[in-house]
Amino acid sequence: MANDRLSGVFAAIATAVDTEGAPDVPRCLKLARHLMESGCDGLNVLGTTGEATSFSLDERKSLMTAYHEAGLPLQRLMVGTGAAAVADAVALTRHAAALGFGGALVLPPFYYKGVPDDGLAVYVDALVSATADRPIPIYLYHYPALSGLPWAVPLVRRLRERFGARIAGLKDSSGDLGFSREAATVAEDFDVFPSTEAVLLDARDGPFAGCISATANLNADLCGRAYRTGDRAALDTAVAIRGLFDGKPLVAGVKALLSHIHGDPRLAVVKPPLARFSPGDHAAVTSGYDALRARRVA
């Protein structure tokens, strides 16, 4: 990358689960390398698709350390460090900073709902202060459908004014591109990543820094081609692959299709409380994926 800012196609990488229910490190690393070689500019480790909040603090830190020890390009990796407990979020963010991750993706503290912006501002202040010696860029994770708390644009502006470029950007999983566009006006160097690859042509010259997508686990090559060359046909196929999951559980579905693509049933395993993809959905999605890929090759 020409500078330290993250941009381009990011897969919200799934976390393989071993027989004990912990992150399956060898499989995680193998998938990470595959995605980086297949078209991703970077990865979002331990996000929603990575089932981060279903793993313990120690499990999350251990997986982060494994990425570091494997020599992966951490400067191109963003890692989820948000938590319901401020102390846990601080510990995770400090660990990410010490290891050299390119950014910390921060959910709001999600148990209490309807908290005032002042409370969220104190939470961010704790993360910024705790990493002052290793100033890792902080990306706010806006996913109110799951977290129950928004990073409202007025609060984002307030945080940016208070902490400057430490508040480097935002991932928007709300599905509201109007919100994404408004958030992108916070500052010229405030980088917004919608959670759909459908925005990639806009991101080439427009308001977004790229995308962070769950389905980039499955279509990284197409997303990379669309982003780097403007290939509309590649983007249309990538978006069609994403559309296979409409109305279906996305995380379980992504993992089920990963197991099909890589011929590895272990990749389909999810952590409780998620449940595995149903056999009917699995059959429908895999046949749809194979048909789209065959049509693309033809």
C-alpha positions as a Markdown table, in Angstrom:
| # | Residue | x | y | z |
|---|---|---|---|---|
| 1 | Met | 0.0 | 0.0 | 0.0 |
| 2 | Ala | 1.2 | 3.5 | -0.8 |
| 3 | Asn | 0.3 | 4.8 | 2.7 |
| 4 | Asp | -0.8 | 3.5 | 6.1 |
| 5 | Arg | -4.5 | 3.9 | 5.4 |
| 6 | Leu | -6.5 | 0.7 | 4.9 |
| 7 | Ser | -8.4 | 0.5 | 1.6 |
| 8 | Gly | -9.8 | -1.9 | -0.9 |
| 9 | Val | -11.4 | -5.3 | -0.6 |
| 10 | Phe | -11.5 | -6.8 | 2.9 |
| 11 | Ala | -12.9 | -10.2 | 3.7 |
| 12 | Ala | -14.6 | -10.4 | 7.1 |
| 13 | Ile | -12.8 | -13.7 | 7.6 |
| 14 | Ala | -14.6 | -16.6 | 9.1 |
| 15 | Thr | -13.0 | -18.3 | 12.1 |
| 16 | Ala | -12.5 | -22.0 | 11.9 |
| 17 | Val | -13.5 | -23.9 | 15.0 |
| 18 | Asp | -11.6 | -26.9 | 16.4 |
| 19 | Thr | -13.0 | -30.0 | 18.1 |
| 20 | Glu | -12.7 | -28.3 | 21.5 |
| 21 | Gly | -14.6 | -25.2 | 20.4 |
| 22 | Ala | -11.6 | -22.9 | 20.2 |
| 23 | Pro | -10.2 | -21.2 | 17.1 |
| 24 | Asp | -8.6 | -23.7 | 14.8 |
| 25 | Val | -5.4 | -21.9 | 14.1 |
| 26 | Pro | -4.0 | -23.9 | 11.2 |
| 27 | Arg | -7.3 | -23.7 | 9.3 |
| 28 | Cys | -7.6 | -20.0 | 10.1 |
| 29 | Leu | -4.1 | -19.2 | 8.8 |
| 30 | Lys | -4.6 | -21.3 | 5.7 |
| 31 | Leu | -7.8 | -19.4 | 4.9 |
| 32 | Ala | -6.2 | -16.1 | 5.6 |
| 33 | Arg | -3.4 | -16.8 | 3.2 |
| 34 | His | -5.8 | -18.0 | 0.5 |
| 35 | Leu | -7.9 | -14.9 | 0.7 |
| 36 | Met | -4.8 | -12.6 | 0.6 |
| 37 | Glu | -3.6 | -14.4 | -2.5 |
| 38 | Ser | -7.0 | -14.5 | -4.2 |
| 39 | Gly | -7.8 | -10.8 | -4.3 |
| 40 | Cys | -8.2 | -9.3 | -0.9 |
| 41 | Asp | -6.3 | -6.2 | 0.0 |
| 42 | Gly | -6.8 | -7.0 | 3.6 |
| 43 | Leu | -8.8 | -8.9 | 6.2 |
| 44 | Asn | -11.1 | -8.1 | 9.1 |
| 45 | Val | -10.2 | -10.7 | 11.7 |
| 46 | Leu | -12.6 | -11.5 | 14.5 |
| 47 | Gly | -15.5 | -9.5 | 13.4 |
| 48 | Thr | -19.2 | -10.7 | 13.3 |
| 49 | Thr | -18.5 | -13.3 | 10.6 |
| 50 | Gly | -15.5 | -14.3 | 12.7 |
| 51 | Glu | -17.8 | -14.9 | 15.6 |
| 52 | Ala | -15.6 | -12.8 | 17.9 |
| 53 | Thr | -18.1 | -12.3 | 20.7 |
| 54 | Ser | -18.6 | -16.1 | 21.0 |
| 55 | Phe | -14.9 | -16.6 | 21.9 |
| 56 | Ser | -13.3 | -15.8 | 25.2 |
| 57 | Leu | -10.9 | -13.0 | 25.7 |
| 58 | Asp | -7.9 | -15.4 | 25.8 |
| 59 | Glu | -9.1 | -17.2 | 22.7 |
| 60 | Arg | -9.3 | -13.9 | 20.8 |
| 61 | Lys | -5.9 | -12.8 | 22.0 |
| 62 | Ser | -4.4 | -16.2 | 21.1 |
| 63 | Leu | -5.7 | -16.1 | 17.6 |
| 64 | Met | -4.4 | -12.5 | 17.1 |
| 65 | Thr | -1.0 | -13.7 | 18.3 |
| 66 | Ala | -1.1 | -16.6 | 15.9 |
| 67 | Tyr | -1.6 | -14.2 | 13.0 |
| 68 | His | 1.4 | -12.3 | 14.1 |
| 69 | Glu | 3.6 | -15.3 | 14.6 |
| 70 | Ala | 2.7 | -16.7 | 11.2 |
| 71 | Gly | 4.1 | -13.6 | 9.6 |
| 72 | Leu | 0.9 | -12.4 | 8.0 |
| 73 | Pro | 0.9 | -8.7 | 6.9 |
| 74 | Leu | -0.7 | -7.3 | 10.0 |
| 75 | Gln | -0.5 | -3.8 | 8.7 |
| 76 | Arg | -3.2 | -4.8 | 6.2 |
| 77 | Leu | -5.4 | -6.5 | 8.8 |
| 78 | Met | -8.1 | -5.0 | 10.9 |
| 79 | Val | -9.1 | -6.9 | 14.1 |
| 80 | Gly | -12.3 | -6.7 | 16.1 |
| 81 | Thr | -11.5 | -5.5 | 19.7 |
| 82 | Gly | -14.9 | -4.3 | 20.9 |
| 83 | Ala | -16.5 | -5.9 | 24.0 |
| 84 | Ala | -19.3 | -5.4 | 26.5 |
| 85 | Ala | -16.8 | -4.8 | 29.3 |
| 86 | Val | -14.5 | -1.7 | 28.8 |
| 87 | Ala | -11.6 | -3.6 | 30.4 |
| 88 | Asp | -11.9 | -6.4 | 27.9 |
| 89 | Ala | -12.0 | -3.9 | 25.0 |
| 90 | Val | -8.9 | -2.2 | 26.4 |
| 91 | Ala | -7.0 | -5.4 | 26.8 |
| 92 | Leu | -7.9 | -6.5 | 23.2 |
| 93 | Thr | -7.1 | -3.2 | 21.7 |
| 94 | Arg | -3.8 | -3.0 | 23.5 |
| 95 | His | -2.9 | -6.5 | 22.3 |
| 96 | Ala | -3.8 | -5.6 | 18.7 |
| 97 | Ala | -1.6 | -2.5 | 19.0 |
| 98 | Ala | 1.4 | -4.3 | 20.5 |
| 99 | Leu | 1.2 | -7.0 | 17.7 |
| 100 | Gly | 1.1 | -4.4 | 14.9 |
| 101 | Phe | -2.4 | -4.8 | 13.5 |
| 102 | Gly | -3.4 | -2.1 | 11.0 |
| 103 | Gly | -6.5 | -1.1 | 12.8 |
| 104 | Ala | -8.9 | -2.0 | 15.7 |
| 105 | Leu | -12.5 | -2.4 | 14.7 |
| 106 | Val | -14.6 | -1.4 | 17.7 |
| 107 | Leu | -18.2 | -2.4 | 18.5 |
| 108 | Pro | -19.9 | -0.3 | 21.1 |
| 109 | Pro | -20.3 | -1.9 | 24.5 |
| 110 | Phe | -23.4 | -3.7 | 23.5 |
| 111 | Tyr | -25.3 | -5.0 | 26.6 |
| 112 | Tyr | -26.9 | -1.8 | 27.8 |
| 113 | Lys | -29.2 | -0.2 | 25.3 |
| 114 | Gly | -30.2 | 3.5 | 25.0 |
| 115 | Val | -27.0 | 4.7 | 26.6 |
| 116 | Pro | -26.1 | 8.4 | 26.0 |
| 117 | Asp | -23.4 | 9.5 | 23.6 |
| 118 | Asp | -21.4 | 10.7 | 26.6 |
| 119 | Gly | -21.1 | 7.1 | 27.8 |
| 120 | Leu | -19.9 | 5.9 | 24.4 |
| 121 | Ala | -17.4 | 8.8 | 24.2 |
| 122 | Val | -15.9 | 7.7 | 27.6 |
| 123 | Tyr | -15.6 | 4.1 | 26.2 |
| 124 | Val | -13.7 | 5.4 | 23.2 |
| 125 | Asp | -11.6 | 7.7 | 25.4 |
| 126 | Ala | -10.5 | 4.6 | 27.4 |
| 127 | Leu | -9.3 | 2.8 | 24.2 |
| 128 | Val | -7.5 | 5.8 | 22.8 |
| 129 | Ser | -5.8 | 6.6 | 26.1 |
| 130 | Ala | -4.8 | 2.9 | 26.7 |
| 131 | Thr | -3.0 | 2.8 | 23.3 |
| 132 | Ala | -1.4 | 6.2 | 23.4 |
| 133 | Asp | 2.0 | 4.6 | 23.4 |
| 134 | Arg | 1.1 | 2.5 | 20.3 |
| 135 | Pro | -1.5 | 4.6 | 18.5 |
| 136 | Ile | -3.4 | 1.9 | 16.6 |
| 137 | Pro | -6.0 | 3.4 | 14.2 |
| 138 | Ile | -9.5 | 2.9 | 15.6 |
| 139 | Tyr | -12.4 | 2.0 | 13.2 |
| 140 | Leu | -15.9 | 2.3 | 14.7 |
| 141 | Tyr | -18.2 | -0.7 | 13.9 |
| 142 | His | -21.7 | 0.4 | 13.2 |
| 143 | Tyr | -24.0 | -2.6 | 13.4 |
| 144 | Pro | -27.1 | -1.5 | 15.4 |
| 145 | Ala | -29.2 | -4.5 | 14.3 |
| 146 | Leu | -26.9 | -6.7 | 16.4 |
| 147 | Ser | -25.2 | -4.3 | 18.9 |
| 148 | Gly | -28.3 | -2.3 | 19.7 |
| 149 | Leu | -26.2 | 0.8 | 19.7 |
| 150 | Pro | -25.4 | 3.1 | 16.8 |
| 151 | Trp | -22.3 | 5.1 | 16.2 |
| 152 | Ala | -24.5 | 8.1 | 15.2 |
| 153 | Val | -22.8 | 10.6 | 12.8 |
| 154 | Pro | -22.9 | 13.5 | 15.3 |
| 155 | Leu | -21.1 | 11.3 | 17.8 |
| 156 | Val | -18.6 | 10.2 | 15.2 |
| 157 | Arg | -17.9 | 13.9 | 14.4 |
| 158 | Arg | -17.5 | 14.6 | 18.1 |
| 159 | Leu | -15.0 | 11.7 | 18.5 |
| 160 | Arg | -13.1 | 12.8 | 15.4 |
| 161 | Glu | -12.8 | 16.4 | 16.7 |
| 162 | Arg | -11.7 | 15.1 | 20.1 |
| 163 | Phe | -9.2 | 12.4 | 19.0 |
| 164 | Gly | -8.3 | 13.4 | 15.5 |
| 165 | Ala | -7.0 | 10.8 | 13.1 |
| 166 | Arg | -6.9 | 8.1 | 15.8 |
| 167 | Ile | -10.6 | 7.7 | 14.8 |
| 168 | Ala | -9.6 | 6.5 | 11.4 |
| 169 | Gly | -12.9 | 5.3 | 9.9 |
| 170 | Leu | -16.0 | 3.2 | 10.2 |
| 171 | Lys | -17.4 | -0.1 | 9.1 |
| 172 | Asp | -21.1 | 0.2 | 8.3 |
| 173 | Ser | -23.1 | -3.0 | 8.5 |
| 174 | Ser | -26.4 | -1.3 | 8.8 |
| 175 | Gly | -27.2 | -1.7 | 5.1 |
| 176 | Asp | -28.1 | 2.0 | 4.9 |
| 177 | Leu | -25.9 | 3.5 | 2.2 |
| 178 | Gly | -27.3 | 6.9 | 3.1 |
| 179 | Phe | -25.7 | 6.6 | 6.5 |
| 180 | Ser | -22.5 | 5.4 | 4.9 |
| 181 | Arg | -22.3 | 8.4 | 2.7 |
| 182 | Glu | -23.1 | 10.8 | 5.5 |
| 183 | Ala | -20.4 | 9.2 | 7.7 |
| 184 | Ala | -17.9 | 9.6 | 4.9 |
| 185 | Thr | -18.3 | 13.4 | 5.1 |
| 186 | Val | -16.9 | 13.4 | 8.7 |
| 187 | Ala | -13.4 | 14.2 | 7.3 |
| 188 | Glu | -11.6 | 13.8 | 4.0 |
| 189 | Asp | -9.4 | 11.1 | 5.5 |
| 190 | Phe | -12.2 | 9.3 | 7.5 |
| 191 | Asp | -12.4 | 6.0 | 5.8 |
| 192 | Val | -15.8 | 4.3 | 5.5 |
| 193 | Phe | -16.2 | 0.6 | 4.6 |
| 194 | Pro | -19.8 | -0.6 | 3.8 |
| 195 | Ser | -20.4 | -4.3 | 4.4 |
| 196 | Thr | -21.4 | -5.1 | 0.8 |
| 197 | Glu | -19.2 | -5.6 | -2.3 |
| 198 | Ala | -21.9 | -3.9 | -4.3 |
| 199 | Val | -20.2 | -0.5 | -3.6 |
| 200 | Leu | -16.8 | -1.5 | -5.0 |
| 201 | Leu | -17.1 | 0.5 | -8.3 |
| 202 | Asp | -18.2 | 3.5 | -6.3 |
| 203 | Ala | -15.2 | 3.0 | -4.0 |
| 204 | Arg | -12.8 | 3.3 | -6.9 |
| 205 | Asp | -13.3 | 7.0 | -7.2 |
| 206 | Gly | -16.1 | 7.9 | -4.7 |
| 207 | Pro | -16.8 | 8.3 | -1.0 |
| 208 | Phe | -15.8 | 4.9 | 0.3 |
| 209 | Ala | -12.5 | 3.3 | 1.2 |
| 210 | Gly | -13.6 | -0.1 | 0.0 |
| 211 | Cys | -15.8 | -2.8 | 1.5 |
| 212 | Ile | -15.5 | -5.2 | 4.4 |
| 213 | Ser | -17.7 | -8.1 | 3.4 |
| 214 | Ala | -18.6 | -11.6 | 4.8 |
| 215 | Thr | -19.1 | -13.0 | 1.3 |
| 216 | Ala | -15.6 | -11.8 | 0.2 |
| 217 | Asn | -14.6 | -15.1 | 1.9 |
| 218 | Leu | -16.2 | -16.7 | -1.2 |
| 219 | Asn | -15.7 | -14.3 | -4.1 |
| 220 | Ala | -12.4 | -12.5 | -3.3 |
| 221 | Asp | -11.1 | -12.9 | -6.8 |
| 222 | Leu | -14.2 | -11.3 | -8.3 |
| 223 | Cys | -14.2 | -8.5 | -5.8 |
| 224 | Gly | -10.5 | -7.8 | -6.4 |
| 225 | Arg | -11.0 | -7.7 | -10.1 |
| 226 | Ala | -13.9 | -5.3 | -9.8 |
| 227 | Tyr | -12.1 | -3.0 | -7.5 |
| 228 | Arg | -8.8 | -2.9 | -9.3 |
| 229 | Thr | -10.0 | -2.9 | -12.9 |
| 230 | Gly | -13.6 | -1.8 | -12.8 |
| 231 | Asp | -14.9 | -5.1 | -14.2 |
| 232 | Arg | -18.7 | -4.8 | -14.0 |
| 233 | Ala | -19.3 | -8.4 | -15.0 |
| 234 | Ala | -17.0 | -9.6 | -12.1 |
| 235 | Leu | -18.9 | -7.4 | -9.7 |
| 236 | Asp | -22.3 | -8.6 | -10.9 |
| 237 | Thr | -21.2 | -12.2 | -10.3 |
| 238 | Ala | -19.8 | -11.3 | -6.9 |
| 239 | Val | -23.1 | -9.6 | -5.9 |
| 240 | Ala | -25.1 | -12.6 | -7.2 |
| 241 | Ile | -23.0 | -14.9 | -4.9 |
| 242 | Arg | -23.9 | -12.6 | -2.0 |
| 243 | Gly | -27.5 | -12.8 | -3.0 |
| 244 | Leu | -27.6 | -16.5 | -2.5 |
| 245 | Phe | -27.8 | -15.8 | 1.2 |
| 246 | Asp | -30.7 | -13.5 | 1.2 |
| 247 | Gly | -33.1 | -14.6 | 3.9 |
| 248 | Lys | -30.6 | -17.1 | 5.3 |
| 249 | Pro | -28.3 | -17.1 | 8.3 |
| 250 | Leu | -25.2 | -15.4 | 6.8 |
| 251 | Val | -22.4 | -16.6 | 9.1 |
| 252 | Ala | -23.5 | -20.2 | 9.0 |
| 253 | Gly | -24.0 | -19.9 | 5.3 |
| 254 | Val | -20.6 | -18.5 | 4.6 |
| 255 | Lys | -19.0 | -21.2 | 6.6 |
| 256 | Ala | -21.1 | -23.9 | 4.9 |
| 257 | Leu | -20.0 | -22.7 | 1.4 |
| 258 | Leu | -16.4 | -22.3 | 2.5 |
| 259 | Ser | -16.5 | -26.0 | 3.4 |
| 260 | His | -17.8 | -26.8 | -0.1 |
| 261 | Ile | -15.3 | -24.6 | -1.8 |
| 262 | His | -12.3 | -26.0 | 0.1 |
| 263 | Gly | -13.5 | -29.5 | 0.5 |
| 264 | Asp | -13.2 | -29.3 | 4.3 |
| 265 | Pro | -16.2 | -30.1 | 6.4 |
| 266 | Arg | -14.6 | -28.6 | 9.5 |
| 267 | Leu | -15.0 | -25.2 | 8.0 |
| 268 | Ala | -18.7 | -25.4 | 8.3 |
| 269 | Val | -18.6 | -25.6 | 12.1 |
| 270 | Val | -20.0 | -22.6 | 14.0 |
| 271 | Lys | -19.8 | -21.6 | 17.7 |
| 272 | Pro | -22.9 | -21.7 | 19.9 |
| 273 | Pro | -25.3 | -19.9 | 19.9 |
| 274 | Leu | -25.2 | -20.1 | 16.1 |
| 275 | Ala | -26.4 | -23.3 | 14.5 |
| 276 | Arg | -25.1 | -25.0 | 11.3 |
| 277 | Phe | -26.7 | -24.3 | 8.0 |
| 278 | Ser | -29.7 | -26.5 | 7.3 |
| 279 | Pro | -29.1 | -29.3 | 4.7 |
| 280 | Gly | -31.7 | -27.7 | 2.4 |
| 281 | Asp | -30.1 | -24.3 | 2.5 |
| 282 | His | -26.6 | -25.9 | 2.1 |
| 283 | Ala | -27.7 | -27.7 | -1.1 |
| 284 | Ala | -29.4 | -24.6 | -2.5 |
| 285 | Val | -26.4 | -22.3 | -1.9 |
| 286 | Thr | -23.8 | -24.7 | -3.1 |
| 287 | Ser | -25.6 | -25.5 | -6.3 |
| 288 | Gly | -26.3 | -21.8 | -6.9 |
| 289 | Tyr | -22.6 | -20.9 | -6.3 |
| 290 | Asp | -21.4 | -23.7 | -8.6 |
| 291 | Ala | -23.8 | -22.5 | -11.4 |
| 292 | Leu | -22.6 | -18.9 | -11.1 |
| 293 | Arg | -19.0 | -19.9 | -11.2 |
| 294 | Ala | -19.6 | -22.1 | -14.2 |
| 295 | Arg | -21.4 | -19.3 | -16.0 |
| 296 | Arg | -18.5 | -17.0 | -15.2 |
| 297 | Val | -15.9 | -19.4 | -16.6 |
| 298 | Ala | -18.1 | -20.0 | -19.7 |
